[in-house]
Amino acid sequence: MSKIEVKNIEGQAVSEAELSSDVYGIEPNVPVMHQVVVAYEAGLRQGTHAVKNRHEVSGGGRKPYRQKGTGRARQGSTRAGQWTGGGVIFGPVPRSYAKKVNNKMAKLAMRSALSGKLADSELVLLDSLTIDEPSTKKAAAIIAALGLTGKRITLVVDDDAVVEYLSFRNIPKVEVYAVSEAHTRCLIDNAALVMTVDVAKKLEEALA
């Protein structure tokens, strides 16, 4: 088991939590993390880029000049790629950039990310995170109490923590994710990963 300090929203250490070494204490597998992040970012690409080839541009129906006797190279259409106004040769066409990553690799990448954050002391655990009503001011005060003002932060909350999501989402450099939406890129793309003990346990169960 890996032990980590637990703080309250005032930034005071209140206890220690024991986390599974199988999830938070492994040797990070950097190549797998890289492959999973590349696949994730590739999946975000729309792939809707397109150009018109010589068959799709308008015009060019008539042969521009006779085949022989002009001294010039033979041409069949003014819409070939070498002509001004012609189609694009080997241009981009709509396609999918999706890459397949199996479930075992995805879980290993997330375990590696969490283990790396704990080893680098960039994992901040809270005993609880409750705000009565949406308030960015209160959320900013919590970040200040934790000593994280100005840092790039990823906050992972419960799926039903709507108030907390609304409170933190407008703070610069802070990204908020529900625990069911967490992925490798969001876990590593920050200077501090913040979550409650309950959320950490849920990730532990999902990745065990």
Contacts in CASP RR format, 6 or more apart in sequence:
PFRMAT RR
TARGET T0000
AUTHOR 0000-0000-0000
METHOD contacts of the structure
MODEL  1
MSKIEVKNIEGQAVSEAELSSDVYGIEPNVPVMHQVVVAYEAGLRQGTHA
VKNRHEVSGGGRKPYRQKGTGRARQGSTRAGQWTGGGVIFGPVPRSYAKK
VNNKMAKLAMRSALSGKLADSELVLLDSLTIDEPSTKKAAAIIAALGLTG
KRITLVVDDDAVVEYLSFRNIPKVEVYAVSEAHTRCLIDNAALVMTVDVA
KKLEEALA
1 18 0 8 1.000
1 19 0 8 1.000
1 20 0 8 1.000
1 21 0 8 1.000
2 18 0 8 1.000
2 19 0 8 1.000
2 20 0 8 1.000
2 21 0 8 1.000
2 24 0 8 1.000
2 25 0 8 1.000
2 118 0 8 1.000
3 16 0 8 1.000
3 17 0 8 1.000
3 18 0 8 1.000
3 19 0 8 1.000
4 16 0 8 1.000
4 17 0 8 1.000
4 19 0 8 1.000
4 24 0 8 1.000
4 118 0 8 1.000
4 123 0 8 1.000
4 125 0 8 1.000
5 13 0 8 1.000
5 16 0 8 1.000
5 125 0 8 1.000
6 13 0 8 1.000
6 14 0 8 1.000
6 15 0 8 1.000
6 16 0 8 1.000
6 17 0 8 1.000
6 125 0 8 1.000
6 126 0 8 1.000
6 127 0 8 1.000
6 197 0 8 1.000
7 13 0 8 1.000
7 14 0 8 1.000
7 124 0 8 1.000
7 125 0 8 1.000
7 126 0 8 1.000
7 127 0 8 1.000
7 146 0 8 1.000
8 14 0 8 1.000
8 126 0 8 1.000
8 127 0 8 1.000
8 128 0 8 1.000
9 126 0 8 1.000
9 128 0 8 1.000
9 129 0 8 1.000
9 142 0 8 1.000
9 145 0 8 1.000
9 146 0 8 1.000
10 145 0 8 1.000
11 145 0 8 1.000
11 146 0 8 1.000
11 147 0 8 1.000
14 127 0 8 1.000
15 127 0 8 1.000
17 125 0 8 1.000
17 197 0 8 1.000
17 200 0 8 1.000
19 25 0 8 1.000
19 118 0 8 1.000
19 200 0 8 1.000
19 201 0 8 1.000
19 204 0 8 1.000
20 204 0 8 1.000
20 208 0 8 1.000
22 111 0 8 1.000
22 208 0 8 1.000
23 111 0 8 1.000
23 114 0 8 1.000
23 115 0 8 1.000
23 203 0 8 1.000
23 204 0 8 1.000
23 207 0 8 1.000
23 208 0 8 1.000
24 111 0 8 1.000
24 114 0 8 1.000
24 115 0 8 1.000
24 118 0 8 1.000
24 123 0 8 1.000
24 200 0 8 1.000
24 204 0 8 1.000
25 115 0 8 1.000
25 118 0 8 1.000
25 119 0 8 1.000
26 111 0 8 1.000
26 112 0 8 1.000
26 115 0 8 1.000
27 112 0 8 1.000
27 115 0 8 1.000
28 112 0 8 1.000
28 113 0 8 1.000
28 115 0 8 1.000
28 116 0 8 1.000
28 119 0 8 1.000
29 108 0 8 1.000
29 109 0 8 1.000
29 112 0 8 1.000
30 112 0 8 1.000
32 105 0 8 1.000
32 108 0 8 1.000
32 109 0 8 1.000
32 112 0 8 1.000
33 109 0 8 1.000
33 112 0 8 1.000
33 113 0 8 1.000
33 184 0 8 1.000
33 188 0 8 1.000
35 101 0 8 1.000
35 105 0 8 1.000
35 109 0 8 1.000
36 101 0 8 1.000
36 105 0 8 1.000
36 106 0 8 1.000
36 109 0 8 1.000
36 184 0 8 1.000
36 185 0 8 1.000
37 109 0 8 1.000
37 184 0 8 1.000
37 185 0 8 1.000
37 188 0 8 1.000
38 99 0 8 1.000
39 98 0 8 1.000
39 99 0 8 1.000
39 100 0 8 1.000
39 101 0 8 1.000
40 183 0 8 1.000
40 184 0 8 1.000
40 185 0 8 1.000
41 185 0 8 1.000
42 97 0 8 1.000
42 98 0 8 1.000
42 99 0 8 1.000
43 97 0 8 1.000
43 98 0 8 1.000
43 99 0 8 1.000
45 97 0 8 1.000
47 94 0 8 1.000
47 95 0 8 1.000
47 96 0 8 1.000
47 97 0 8 1.000
48 94 0 8 1.000
49 92 0 8 1.000
49 93 0 8 1.000
49 94 0 8 1.000
50 92 0 8 1.000
50 93 0 8 1.000
50 94 0 8 1.000
51 87 0 8 1.000
51 88 0 8 1.000
51 91 0 8 1.000
51 92 0 8 1.000
51 93 0 8 1.000
52 87 0 8 1.000
52 88 0 8 1.000
53 87 0 8 1.000
53 88 0 8 1.000
53 89 0 8 1.000
53 91 0 8 1.000
54 77 0 8 1.000
54 79 0 8 1.000
54 80 0 8 1.000
54 81 0 8 1.000
54 86 0 8 1.000
54 87 0 8 1.000
56 87 0 8 1.000
57 79 0 8 1.000
57 85 0 8 1.000
57 86 0 8 1.000
57 87 0 8 1.000
58 79 0 8 1.000
59 78 0 8 1.000
59 79 0 8 1.000
60 77 0 8 1.000
60 78 0 8 1.000
60 79 0 8 1.000
61 77 0 8 1.000
61 79 0 8 1.000
63 75 0 8 1.000
63 76 0 8 1.000
63 77 0 8 1.000
64 75 0 8 1.000
64 76 0 8 1.000
64 77 0 8 1.000
64 78 0 8 1.000
65 72 0 8 1.000
65 75 0 8 1.000
67 74 0 8 1.000
68 74 0 8 1.000
75 83 0 8 1.000
77 83 0 8 1.000
78 85 0 8 1.000
78 86 0 8 1.000
79 85 0 8 1.000
79 86 0 8 1.000
79 87 0 8 1.000
80 86 0 8 1.000
80 87 0 8 1.000
81 87 0 8 1.000
81 88 0 8 1.000
81 89 0 8 1.000
106 183 0 8 1.000
106 184 0 8 1.000
107 207 0 8 1.000
109 184 0 8 1.000
110 182 0 8 1.000
110 183 0 8 1.000
110 184 0 8 1.000
110 187 0 8 1.000
110 203 0 8 1.000
110 207 0 8 1.000
111 207 0 8 1.000
112 184 0 8 1.000
113 184 0 8 1.000
113 187 0 8 1.000
113 188 0 8 1.000
114 123 0 8 1.000
114 187 0 8 1.000
114 193 0 8 1.000
114 203 0 8 1.000
114 207 0 8 1.000
116 122 0 8 1.000
117 123 0 8 1.000
117 187 0 8 1.000
117 188 0 8 1.000
117 193 0 8 1.000
122 190 0 8 1.000
122 191 0 8 1.000
122 192 0 8 1.000
122 193 0 8 1.000
123 193 0 8 1.000
123 195 0 8 1.000
124 146 0 8 1.000
124 148 0 8 1.000
124 192 0 8 1.000
124 193 0 8 1.000
124 194 0 8 1.000
124 195 0 8 1.000
125 195 0 8 1.000
125 196 0 8 1.000
125 197 0 8 1.000
125 200 0 8 1.000
126 194 0 8 1.000
126 195 0 8 1.000
126 196 0 8 1.000
126 197 0 8 1.000
127 196 0 8 1.000
127 197 0 8 1.000
128 196 0 8 1.000
129 142 0 8 1.000
129 157 0 8 1.000
129 161 0 8 1.000
129 164 0 8 1.000
129 196 0 8 1.000
130 164 0 8 1.000
131 138 0 8 1.000
131 139 0 8 1.000
131 163 0 8 1.000
131 164 0 8 1.000
131 167 0 8 1.000
132 163 0 8 1.000
133 163 0 8 1.000
134 163 0 8 1.000
134 166 0 8 1.000
134 167 0 8 1.000
135 167 0 8 1.000
136 167 0 8 1.000
136 168 0 8 1.000
136 170 0 8 1.000
136 171 0 8 1.000
138 167 0 8 1.000
139 164 0 8 1.000
139 167 0 8 1.000
139 168 0 8 1.000
139 171 0 8 1.000
140 149 0 8 1.000
140 171 0 8 1.000
143 149 0 8 1.000
143 153 0 8 1.000
143 171 0 8 1.000
143 174 0 8 1.000
146 192 0 8 1.000
146 194 0 8 1.000
148 191 0 8 1.000
148 192 0 8 1.000
148 194 0 8 1.000
150 172 0 8 1.000
150 173 0 8 1.000
151 173 0 8 1.000
151 190 0 8 1.000
151 191 0 8 1.000
151 192 0 8 1.000
152 173 0 8 1.000
152 174 0 8 1.000
152 189 0 8 1.000
152 190 0 8 1.000
152 191 0 8 1.000
152 192 0 8 1.000
153 173 0 8 1.000
153 174 0 8 1.000
153 175 0 8 1.000
153 190 0 8 1.000
153 191 0 8 1.000
153 192 0 8 1.000
153 193 0 8 1.000
153 194 0 8 1.000
154 174 0 8 1.000
154 175 0 8 1.000
154 177 0 8 1.000
154 186 0 8 1.000
154 187 0 8 1.000
154 189 0 8 1.000
154 190 0 8 1.000
154 192 0 8 1.000
154 193 0 8 1.000
154 194 0 8 1.000
155 164 0 8 1.000
155 168 0 8 1.000
155 174 0 8 1.000
155 175 0 8 1.000
155 176 0 8 1.000
155 177 0 8 1.000
155 194 0 8 1.000
155 195 0 8 1.000
156 176 0 8 1.000
156 177 0 8 1.000
156 178 0 8 1.000
156 179 0 8 1.000
156 182 0 8 1.000
156 186 0 8 1.000
156 193 0 8 1.000
156 194 0 8 1.000
156 195 0 8 1.000
156 199 0 8 1.000
156 203 0 8 1.000
157 164 0 8 1.000
157 165 0 8 1.000
157 176 0 8 1.000
157 177 0 8 1.000
157 178 0 8 1.000
157 179 0 8 1.000
157 195 0 8 1.000
157 196 0 8 1.000
157 199 0 8 1.000
158 178 0 8 1.000
158 179 0 8 1.000
158 196 0 8 1.000
158 198 0 8 1.000
158 199 0 8 1.000
158 202 0 8 1.000
159 178 0 8 1.000
159 179 0 8 1.000
159 180 0 8 1.000
161 178 0 8 1.000
164 176 0 8 1.000
165 176 0 8 1.000
165 178 0 8 1.000
168 174 0 8 1.000
168 176 0 8 1.000
169 176 0 8 1.000
175 186 0 8 1.000
175 189 0 8 1.000
175 190 0 8 1.000
177 186 0 8 1.000
179 195 0 8 1.000
179 199 0 8 1.000
179 202 0 8 1.000
179 203 0 8 1.000
182 203 0 8 1.000
187 193 0 8 1.000
195 203 0 8 1.000
END
